[in-house]
Amino acid sequence: MSLQRARSAEEYVEWIRQAVFEVQDLRSCMEYELEEMERFPAFLAHLEEGITTIQQSMVDGEYHFGREDLPFMDMVNRHADDIPFAVLLRQINETHRKGIDVNASND
């Protein structure tokens, strides 16, 4: 299955914003459901940090596309069953690695 890449810079930024929202929402859900647990799954803090770092680098004008996977992708792949928005993160990674898909049709 080929992953969709963002068709514009605006769409890519929106995907990053959505990922930030999703990881915060996942944290809130876990806080509600897992009150008796002493701590969150280890991957959650790293994922949240990775996504917010990307967002901040965009805000600061320091973001650069790259050919390598984003630092948190190994973790996403290992814990995909626990991350409801793993496909969104894979799309963000695909866009990061291959750039904006300017040839995609805008349906």
HELIX and SHEET records of a PDB file:
HELIX    1   1 ALA A    9  GLU A   33  1                                  25    
HELIX    2   2 ALA A   42  VAL A   59  1                                  18    
HELIX    3   3 MET A   73  ARG A   78  1                                   6    
HELIX    4   4 ALA A   80  ASP A   82  5                                   3    
HELIX    5   5 ALA A   86  LYS A   98  1                                  13    
END                                                                             
